[in-house]
Amino acid sequence: MKIKGFLKDVGGASRVTKARLEQFAKASDQPVTVDPIAETAGEWHPGTLDLVVTEIRDASKTAKTIRLQRVDGKKLPFFYAGQFISLAFVIDGKVVCRPYSISSAPFEARLDPGFAEITVRRSKGDGWIADYINESLRVGDRLQGSMGLGQFYYEPLRDAKNVVALAGGVGITPFASMAKEIAHGTLDCDLTILYGSVNSDDIVLKEELEAIKCERVRVVNVLSGDEPDWTGEKGFLTAELIHRYSAGDTTYFICGPQAMYRFLRTELQKLNIPQRRIRFEVFGQAKDVASLPGYPVEKLGETYALTVVRGIQKDVIPARADESLVVACERAGIILLTDCRSGECGFCRTKVLSGEYFVSPENDGRRAADKDFNYVHACATYPLSDMTIKIPIV
């Protein structure tokens, strides 16, 4: 910026206005129909994507990796290693959305053709979408999705150069993406993955991680099951084990089942790690809402009438006390769009017009004003009485 003096600078607005008017006078009277900036923005941030399944392969004996590409053949939008994709499935005529960490690397989305992959493990009775993906999804099936979502990624202005990733089960997926990106030379950090599994024959993405030959990536498998012949680390991801694989200033990334989160919060406290150096990935809806502090267990087994208002339309549907408002809507075939399903992003922000409810304290990402004006995140809210809610028209 060039400073010309007080009077000249204060009077600069008039000079700029005069210059603009002169440019207007010289301009063509034909309308401008091309906006290169908007076209570029639309290419990198296209919103909802039409996707097709192009490959399905085993990631372990209980998990599959699904490769997705754009139907129109264009490249996928930019994302950071560690972010997730939100996918919409049409099952029995009903639309259900689920978020999945992207297990492929960002550079693979920029290939020709570019692709993104998710790795999904079969459920243990509480994840019917995971079972659908593993048992019913086929090459050629089409889905809709949006990607580049979430805050669980390495940021050099915030995070230490040395990263220790604590993973459990299918929580390895964002770290597989990071590892590939580091090996490709497009992510500048040192990564040590402490990966907890039960058995050695069910380590998710084992072959892919072993194939990464990179001095900056280290994978340490830790087994909690009884395998006498296993010569590696055994047990759980304890404070002692984490300390042994940490070096100097370290940022810790954690992704895995909810039980692991609760365990690791206590273990990390033993190491006196600053909170700014600990990053937890959102973990989805509570698996057992009755175990959360403050939940009235006497409500278990109750089913209430949920009135869903969309514009002038009202639908009354059943809503169980142990399932979120989002799940109740999905079962009734009512579309209530979600992204993270963890109470963080606010995409399913919903106005409560009447009724009592419980909000998971582990997933309560509402702003203070939303609490005051009776807005909730539907994926983290459970009915405790008959309720009326107002949702957007989709």
Secondary structure, DSSP 8 states (H G I E B T S, - for coil): -----HHHHHTHHHHHHHHHHHHHHHS-SS-----HHHHHHHHH--SSEEEEEEEEEEEETTEEEEEEEETT--------TT-EEEEEEEETTEEEEEEEEB-S-HHHHTSSS--EEEEEE--SSS-HHHHHHHHT--TT-EEEEEEEE-S-S--TTTS-SEEEEEEEGGGGHHHHHHHHHHHHTSS-SEEEEEEEES-GGG-TTHHHHHT---TTEEEEEEE-S--TT--SEES---HHHHHHT--SSEEEEEES-HHHHHHHHHHHHHTT--GGGEEE----S-S-GGGSTT--GGGTT-EEEEEEEETTEEEEEEEETTS-HHHHHHHTT-----SSSSSSS-TTEEEEEE--EEE-TTS----HHHHHTTEEEGGGEEESS-EEEE----
